[in-house]
Amino acid sequence: MSDPPSVSRLAGQLGYLFEERPELRHAPVQTLVDQLNREDRYARARAKYAVETDAFVREHIDEFDPRITSAMVQEALRQLRAS
């Protein structure tokens, strides 16, 4: 299993996420955890199944365990707000 993304990387991802979906700025931490884990799992599935269709990749994201915790997201939010 590969290492989870760093908290500073998550802070950057949250910054982009809030630009794309401003309604998530005030979302509960668990909603953000779920969103970031979904994106992370999809990215790992896409890397493993690089030549497959998006539909195929989506069907295989459950092969990858969630790696992002609420503590990581809370710290990423602190970093993002401090910058």
Kinemage of the C-alpha trace (Angstrom):
@kinemage 1
@onewidth
@group {chain A} dominant
@subgroup {mainchain}
@vectorlist {calphas} color= white
{ca met a 1} P 0.000 0.000 0.000
{ca ser a 2} L 1.294 3.459 -0.818
{ca asp a 3} L 1.503 6.230 1.718
{ca pro a 4} L -1.459 8.569 2.128
{ca pro a 5} L -1.189 12.091 0.755
{ca ser a 6} L 0.471 14.618 3.051
{ca val a 7} L -1.612 17.092 5.006
{ca ser a 8} L -0.100 19.967 3.000
{ca arg a 9} L -1.142 18.241 -0.222
{ca leu a 10} L -4.662 17.811 1.166
{ca ala a 11} L -4.720 21.524 2.015
{ca gly a 12} L -3.924 22.263 -1.624
{ca gln a 13} L -6.601 19.860 -2.821
{ca leu a 14} L -9.124 21.482 -0.513
{ca gly a 15} L -8.222 24.898 -1.920
{ca tyr a 16} L -8.970 23.681 -5.443
{ca leu a 17} L -12.090 21.868 -4.288
{ca phe a 18} L -13.453 25.030 -2.655
{ca glu a 19} L -12.811 26.993 -5.857
{ca glu a 20} L -14.694 24.407 -7.919
{ca arg a 21} L -17.437 23.777 -5.368
{ca pro a 22} L -17.770 26.786 -3.024
{ca glu a 23} L -20.737 25.166 -1.270
{ca leu a 24} L -18.275 22.730 0.334
{ca arg a 25} L -16.460 25.519 2.227
{ca his a 26} L -18.828 25.024 5.146
{ca ala a 27} L -19.409 21.293 4.732
{ca pro a 28} L -18.880 18.959 7.680
{ca val a 29} L -15.402 17.470 7.933
{ca gln a 30} L -16.769 13.989 7.201
{ca thr a 31} L -18.207 15.215 3.895
{ca leu a 32} L -14.768 16.503 2.944
{ca val a 33} L -13.122 13.258 4.081
{ca asp a 34} L -15.532 11.289 1.908
{ca gln a 35} L -14.940 13.545 -1.109
{ca leu a 36} L -11.147 13.479 -0.789
{ca asn a 37} L -11.126 9.709 -0.286
{ca arg a 38} L -13.322 9.243 -3.352
{ca glu a 39} L -10.916 11.354 -5.430
{ca asp a 40} L -7.847 9.602 -3.972
{ca arg a 41} L -9.245 6.131 -4.567
{ca tyr a 42} L -10.252 7.051 -8.121
{ca ala a 43} L -6.762 8.409 -8.836
{ca arg a 44} L -5.145 5.186 -7.599
{ca ala a 45} L -7.577 3.090 -9.642
{ca arg a 46} L -6.888 5.251 -12.701
{ca ala a 47} L -3.137 4.727 -12.224
{ca lys a 48} L -3.551 0.962 -11.922
{ca tyr a 49} L -5.972 0.682 -14.836
{ca ala a 50} L -4.495 3.386 -17.046
{ca val a 51} L -5.774 1.998 -20.344
{ca glu a 52} L -9.292 1.199 -19.158
{ca thr a 53} L -12.422 3.307 -19.545
{ca asp a 54} L -13.609 5.728 -16.867
{ca ala a 55} L -16.573 3.449 -16.207
{ca phe a 56} L -14.258 0.492 -15.637
{ca val a 57} L -12.086 2.530 -13.271
{ca arg a 58} L -15.135 3.714 -11.281
{ca glu a 59} L -16.219 0.089 -10.906
{ca his a 60} L -12.841 -0.756 -9.342
{ca ile a 61} L -12.305 2.035 -6.817
{ca asp a 62} L -13.454 -0.259 -4.008
{ca glu a 63} L -10.224 -2.203 -4.474
{ca phe a 64} L -8.455 0.709 -2.779
{ca asp a 65} L -8.826 1.419 0.915
{ca pro a 66} L -9.581 4.948 2.084
{ca arg a 67} L -6.398 6.619 3.369
{ca ile a 68} L -7.587 10.058 4.401
{ca thr a 69} L -8.808 10.574 7.960
{ca ser a 70} L -10.834 13.301 9.597
{ca ala a 71} L -7.766 14.336 11.634
{ca met a 72} L -5.831 14.832 8.397
{ca val a 73} L -8.623 16.937 6.903
{ca gln a 74} L -8.978 19.033 10.063
{ca glu a 75} L -5.244 19.788 9.999
{ca ala a 76} L -5.388 20.534 6.258
{ca leu a 77} L -8.243 22.983 6.895
{ca arg a 78} L -6.155 24.693 9.602
{ca gln a 79} L -3.237 25.009 7.192
{ca leu a 80} L -5.452 26.318 4.421
{ca arg a 81} L -7.079 28.931 6.635
{ca ala a 82} L -3.707 30.026 8.026
{ca ser a 83} L -2.277 30.724 4.565
